[in-house]
Amino acid sequence: VFCLVCYLFRWKSRPKNFPPGPLGIPMLGVAPFAGSKLENYLASFYKKYGGVMSFRLGPKDWVVLNDLEAITQAFTKQGESFSGRPKSVVFDQLTQGCGIVFANGDRWQHQRRFVLTALKRLGMGKRTMDAIINEETNRFIASVQLAGGTVSILIRRLQANNTCNFLSGKHFDYKDKRLQAIIDHRPTGTIVQVIGIVKIVIETVASHLFLLPSFIPPLFMLLSNHKQSLDENNLCDFIDIFLSDMKKQKGDFFTKLQLCHLIRDLFVGGIDTTTAALGWGIVCLLNFPECQDKIHQEIDQIIGKLNYAVPNMSHQEKMPYLRAFIQEVHRFQTIAGLNIPHCVTEDCILYGYRIPKGTPVMSNIWFVHNDPAHWQEPQKFRPERHLDGDGKFIPSNRVIPFSVGHRSCLGVQLAKAELFLFYAGVLKHHEFQVDPNFGLPDWSRDDGGTLKTPKDFTVCIKER
Ligand code: HEM
């Protein structure tokens, strides 16, 4: 009884002046009440607690940023303090702290600077990049026309090739078994849940009992060994630039291990996200055929139908409707609704609350995109809301799929180019049509991961 009373007393207590929020029940926190859409559950407390609140999940207290003002204040204005990632014993053992997405401290700062410089050097937004993306888009069209099949798998292959091109200057044949083995088969929802539970058990109960070996999936090894010799005068892909810097720099940050984990992060970060975004975009085109008609009209007007008129990023400025469509897809189907978790790197004060060093932080991007105080009928898909009276595109600082501040998405330029050139390239001569054998895809989401991805569906591509 004494132990139980002590436990309940400890369970009830929180750091002094911590943001308010629900505790749920002992051991589990709010887990039994949150349902499958944690972002909706957290948004339901917005009226009561405002932009900054907390909740308990399992034994841990999380801080939640529920509106754009709180997110900007934390991630941009106090960006240094809010730029950490929560520690995961299992993940740290597997990766030895390498990579970028979950890296912390000096390694993260160093690698982030390196990736940004490398992206610039490789000519993000330049014609060469546009040409590579266009070539891959044509391969995608051909493969859908030829074999058909589940569209998410084909988009994943397209995106995998775009990422491989930028990392190693190579692409794989769609039939290459190595590529198929890595990207086609994602674990089902149940397997992901079981892995999640095992991970939580190891982390909370028995982390000291396990010593996991560092693990690098074979494809990333293969990519990192892509060249036998390096031509310093012709550094033409991301891995070249890393290897060249590795020769010049000493220390822990430019090692083969770091390169493999960095490739893994860019590969995973670059494929799943854009595949989900394009998947939702196609679901929108099929459900709202009038949008597809408007994009067709705009393409005919600005790019033209002739074969030699190839889309490039400079067309974007003159195509407000397509830009509005893309922005509305990001808003309407927010793929990273609760962002990747952050944590605070030092004790800090936010909106008068005290947040101790190491506290994990979630940001509710989904609610920023669906807050009825800022969006009229947010549950409706309406690209026109991003156009002004003259039909000009209005870039919205309330649509933040890539997050904001010091830790925001590094691939934003690449992703924007991949999305724009995909729609412009496919819809120039083709249209998406509902596959009569499958029917109209709905809005149901695949629950096999943390990203919001459409359930697998098939589609037809017809010449127009
Ligand atoms: C539609 C496409 C994409 C979306 C919606 C997206 C979204 C995001 C989000 C929400 C984050 C977390 C930001 C934060 O922690 O505050 C992130 C981080 C990141 N993304 Fe993306 N992303 C996309 C495409 C890409 C691409 C194409 C790449 C690169 C090839 C990429 C590379 C990264 C990396 C490296 C990070 C980690 C940055 C860091 O921790 O400092 N992403 N992305």
Residues whose N, C-alpha, C, O or C-beta is under 5 A from the ligand:
A	BS01	HEM	I100 V101 L266 G269 G270 T273 T274 A277 A336 N339 I340 P401 F402 S403 V404 H406 R407 S408 C409 L410 G411 L414 A415
